[in-house]
């Protein structure tokens, strides 16, 4: 008889903490890039666009800085595409503005190996030539396999040896929280 292993989950970010982190991102982005006029946000699907839109709303409301937001699907740029396509779904990228000469902030929910970010940068470079690309992540869980670093990090959690980060956002999951298992 085999025992089932119970996984223990711990909340590492609450709705209030997520809101505070995103407001902090907005403040820093406003200070660092507000006067440039060439700033744009790109969210990596699925939860990155939601994070990007939330930060853009704060920038528009509190800092009077309108920032366009795009949505990036990296499926066709993944290095494990062949294993995904038989069961995967390819969604469209939605960027309604020119990215050439823009300072882009790329949003993702969790940074782990860096492979998703590499795929996103490859995809962006196929669409144009941005002035600069910076990364904003809600959670950095460690375990990098590529030399990629986020400029904006909400929470660092050391799960490089295993474990799972589950980001849930109100717009998609009906709750704002980050759980670690």
N, C-alpha and C positions, 0 to 999 in steps of 0.2 A: 504494500500500500504506500502510495506516494503522497507526501504532505504538500499541500499548496502553500506556496510562500506568499505571505501577506506583504504587500508593499505599503510602506508608511509614507504618507504625504504630509508635507508641511507647507503652510502658506508663508511665502517670503515677501510678498507685496500685496497690500490691500488696495481697494479702490481709491482711498484717500492718498495713499503713498504713490500710486501710479499717477494720479492727477498732479501731485506735487512734483514728481519727476518731470513730467511733460511741461509743466509751467517753468521749471528750471531750464529745460532745454530751450524753451522759447526765449527766456531772458538772455541766456548765453548766445543764442543765435542772433538775437536782435543786437546785442552788444558787438559781436564779432563781424556780422555780415549785413546789418540793417541798412547801412548807407549805400551799399553796392548797387542796388537796383537790378542785379542780375541773379538773384537768389531763386531757387526752385527746389521743391521737395519731390522725391520719388520714393514710393513705398513698394517694398518687395511683397508680393502676395504671399500669404493671405492676410496677415495682421499688420504688416508694414504700412499699407495705405491708410488704415484706420489711425494708427499712431501719427502718421504724417498729417492727416486732416485735422486731428486734434491740436497738434502743435501749431498748424497754420491758423486755426480758429483763435487760439490764444494770441498769436502774433497780430492778427487783424484787430481783435478786440482790445487788448491791453496796450499794444505797442504801435497800433495804426500802421502795420506793415503787411500789405497783402502779398501772399506768396502762392504761386500756382502749385498744384499738387497733381502728380501723375502716378500711375499704377503700373508696375513692372511684373511681367510673368517671365520667369527665368527658365521654364521647363525645357525649351529647345537649346538652352545654353549649358545645361547640367552635364557633368562628366559621367553621370550614370544614366544617361538618357535611354540607352538600350534596355535597361532593366525596368524602366518606368513605363515606356510607351504601351506595351501590351495591356496594362491595366490602368495606366494613367490617363489624365485628361489635360489637353492643352488649351489654355485660356489665352485670351488676347491681352496684349499690352495696351494701356490707354494713357497716352501722353499727348495732350492737346496743345503743346507749345514746343517751340524749337529749343533744343538743349545745347546747341553750339554756343560757346562763350558764356554759358551759365555756370554759376557756382551751385552745384547740386549737393543736397544732403540726402543721402540714401538711408531710408528707415527700414529696420527689421526688428522683429520681436526678440529673437535670441541669436546671439553670436556663439558658434561652437567651433567647427573645424575651419571655417573661412571659405569653404567651397561654394556656398550659396552666394556670398558676397563677390567672389571671383566671377561666378556666372553672371551676376547682375552687372558688374563692371564691363565684362565682355559684351553683354547685350547693349548697354548704354553706348559703348564705343562704336558699335555697329550702327547706332542711330544718329550719331553726331560726335562733335569734339568739345566736350565741356571744358570750361576753364579749370575747374577743380571738382573733385568728388570727395565728400567726407561722409563718414558713417555714424549713424545714431542708432543705438540699440537699447531696448528696455532692459535686457539681461545679457550679461557676458558670462557664460558658463565655463570658459576655459577649454582646453583641449585642442588648441589651434594646430592645424596641419599645414597652413600656409601663412606667410608673413603679412597678416591683415590685423589692423587695430582700429577700434572705434574711437572717434573723437569725442562722442557723447555717449556715456554709459549710465544707465539708471541704477543698476544693481549688479554687483559681481558676486557670482556663486561658483565655488570651486566644485565642479562635477566632471572634471577632466578624466577621471578614472571610471565613470559610469553614472547612471542616474538619468533622470528625465526632468526637463523643465516644461511645464504646461502653462502657457499664457492664455488667459481667457479675457475677452473684451466684450463689453456690453453690446456693441453693435452686431457682433457675430455669435456670442455665446450667452448673452443675457446676464452677464456678471463680469465685473472687473476684478481680476486677481491673478497672481502668479503662484503656482504650486510647484514644489519640488518633490519628486518621488525617488 
